[in-house]
């Protein structure tokens, strides 16, 4: 293609990505650049499906960080997301710039706002033996 590429790693000098037309890097590259015309989030499913309770929220945060680099729509920047889950709530929210709709979905009280053990009807027993005053230890 004839375009100079820079791999942005922890060892790369400060500002290295700012002078390149093509920057390749991890999520950390999003923190080290001030602008971009195109951001591609490859293998985005690893973020959506991470074994964390807030994985999809964190994935959407990554999209927001990438969008910050692109600037306003009028500037014409592009955000590409590679995923096998195009119908995932976070991907839909990103595609339609609808964070409020996403929040309504993930904070449905019947699904997320109440901790699992309360939804399932579990209680936790501390294992302490409670005695009334005057009872003998047994």
Buried (B, 14 or more C-beta within 10 A) or exposed (E): EEEEEBBBEEEBEEEBBEEBEEBBBEEEBBEBBEEBEBBEBEEBBEBBBEEEEEBBBBBBEBBEBBBBBBEEEEEEBEBEBEBEBEEBBBBBBBEEEBBEEBEEBBEEEEEBEEEEEEEEEEEEEEEEEEEEEEEEEE
